[in-house]
Amino acid sequence: MGCGRVGARLAKMLTEGGHEVTIMDIKSSAFSRLGSDFRGTTILGNGIDQEVLKRSGIERADAFVAATQGDNRNIMASQIAKHVFGVTRVVTRIYDPLRSDTFAALGLQAISPTIIGANAFYEQLTGEPAVSVAV
């Protein structure tokens, strides 16, 4: 879910790796990021709508990624994928580092570009491994 820069890149990587991919976005213009050679399926719709998820084939999905710009939508769609449809691998992007802990408590995998970015900057600036801090 989410055909922005990250979602589109991931979708292309997965299809080129031989995986079957369906990518969803609320804007049809987002699919232009995929290029004309994209071998997956595109679905126009919102990933918190269970009917749209069913149309996308979620009932047979091995994995679900929520990579939109909205933490709340990513969290909600991921919970629906995991707990309603039983998708085993669910990964979501969460910008707010505080929400990552909450997400882990729900049994869901979160990637925070905020944390990853801060760690990368710290390591480049200091030459030392990044340390976890509470914000």
C-alpha positions in Angstrom: 0.0 0.0 0.0 1.5 3.3 -1.1 3.1 3.9 -4.5 5.3 6.8 -3.5 9.1 6.7 -4.0 9.6 3.9 -1.5 6.6 1.8 -2.4 7.2 2.1 -6.1 10.9 1.2 -5.7 10.1 -1.8 -3.5 7.4 -3.0 -5.9 9.8 -2.9 -8.8 12.5 -4.7 -6.7 10.1 -7.4 -5.8 8.8 -8.0 -9.3 12.3 -8.1 -10.7 13.1 -10.6 -8.0 10.4 -12.9 -9.4 7.7 -12.1 -6.8 4.0 -11.5 -7.6 3.2 -7.9 -6.5 0.0 -5.9 -6.3 0.5 -2.2 -5.4 -2.2 0.0 -4.2 -2.6 3.8 -4.0 -5.3 6.4 -3.6 -4.0 8.4 -6.6 -3.8 6.9 -10.1 -1.0 9.3 -11.0 1.3 7.5 -8.4 1.5 4.5 -10.6 3.5 6.5 -13.2 6.5 5.9 -10.8 6.4 2.2 -11.7 7.3 2.7 -15.4 5.9 1.0 -18.4 7.8 -2.3 -17.8 6.2 -3.0 -14.3 5.1 -6.6 -14.3 2.8 -6.4 -11.2 -0.8 -5.3 -10.7 -2.0 -1.9 -9.6 -5.1 -1.2 -7.6 -6.7 2.2 -7.1 -8.1 2.4 -3.6 -7.5 2.9 0.2 -5.8 0.1 2.1 -8.0 0.6 5.2 -11.1 -0.5 3.1 -11.5 -4.2 3.5 -13.3 -4.5 0.1 -10.4 -2.9 -1.6 -8.0 -5.2 0.2 -10.0 -8.2 -0.9 -10.0 -6.9 -4.5 -6.2 -6.7 -4.3 -6.0 -10.4 -3.4 -5.0 -10.0 0.3 -6.7 -13.2 1.2 -3.8 -15.1 -0.5 -1.0 -12.6 0.3 2.2 -13.8 1.9 3.1 -10.3 2.9 1.8 -6.7 3.2 3.7 -3.4 3.3 2.1 -0.1 4.3 4.3 2.7 3.0 2.1 5.7 2.7 2.9 9.1 4.2 0.4 8.6 7.0 1.3 6.8 10.2 -2.3 6.3 11.2 -3.4 4.8 7.9 -0.3 2.6 7.8 -1.0 1.3 11.3 -4.7 0.7 10.6 -4.1 -1.0 7.3 -1.4 -3.2 8.8 -3.6 -4.3 11.7 -6.4 -5.2 9.2 -3.9 -7.2 7.1 -2.5 -9.1 10.0 -5.5 -9.5 12.3 -8.5 -9.6 9.9 -6.9 -11.3 6.9 -4.1 -13.3 8.7 -1.2 -12.1 6.6 1.9 -13.4 8.2 4.5 -10.8 7.2 3.3 -7.3 7.7 5.7 -4.4 7.7 4.8 -0.7 7.9 6.6 2.6 7.7 6.2 4.7 10.9 7.6 8.2 10.9 7.0 8.9 14.6 9.6 6.9 16.6 7.3 6.8 19.6 4.7 4.9 17.7 7.2 2.2 16.7 7.1 0.9 20.3 3.3 0.8 20.3 3.4 -1.0 16.9 5.8 -3.6 18.3 3.5 -4.2 21.2 0.7 -5.0 18.6 3.0 -7.7 17.1 3.7 -5.8 13.9 7.0 -4.9 12.3 7.7 -1.2 11.8 10.5 0.6 10.0 11.0 4.2 11.0 12.9 6.3 8.4 13.3 8.9 11.2 15.3 6.5 13.3 17.2 5.0 10.4 18.1 8.5 9.1 19.2 9.9 12.4 21.3 6.8 13.0 23.0 7.1 9.6 23.7 10.8 10.1 25.1 10.1 13.6 27.4 7.3 12.3 28.6 9.5 9.4 29.3 12.5 11.6 31.0 10.6 14.5 32.4 7.5 12.9 30.7 5.6 15.8 27.8 3.2 15.9 24.5 4.9 16.7 23.0 4.4 20.1 19.3 4.1 21.0 17.9 7.2 22.7 14.4 7.9 24.0 12.9 11.0 22.6 
